[in-house]
Amino acid sequence: MTSVGMIGHKPLIVTVCHGISKGFAPIFAAGIAKEAPMKRFAMTLAALAIATPALALVPINEEPTIVDTLLQGFIGDAIDDNCDSIEARNLRALGELNRLRDRALEMGYSAGEIRAFVTSKEEKAKGKAMAAEWLKAKGAEPGNSAAYCTIGEEEIAKESLIGYLLRSKK
């Protein structure tokens, strides 16, 4: 019994005896076996695993998206502390913090790294100092409540993240 198949554009002629081994292909046809796509998939995964160190993460306290988002939260907190006519929206702030945590997890940071960063007293002090610097550049200094209120009202009007985290009591 003889069967004819095609490999690419070349005919494949397989001679089989009594049909007993009809389901078996000769060794040279192993490349077209059903397992081939799985082998390619496994090789792709292996290549990605080898390439992963090349995609090494920057330290979490240097990742721009994370640092910028937290800075805006620290700025909103400073405005809340120094302006009586504006208050923080704590539930929104918590929601943003949760979204930021989820984003950091998606970026590849571990839950332990994120927790250590968020609870670090040194990082918190650094964030508050950056917020004070930003506010000072905008004209707000401790003791000048009106300047903090003006900046807060502007951010609320712009609908920035800082403004989203604040509520005017006026």
Secondary structure by P-SEA (a helix, b strand, c coil): cbbbbbcccbbbbbbbccccccccccccccccccaaaaaaaaaaaaaaaaaccccccccccccaaaaaaaaaaaaaaaaaacccccccaaaaaaaaaaaaaaaaaaacccaaaaaaaaacaaaaaaaaaaaaaaaaaacccccaaaaaaaaaaaaaaaccaaaaaccccc
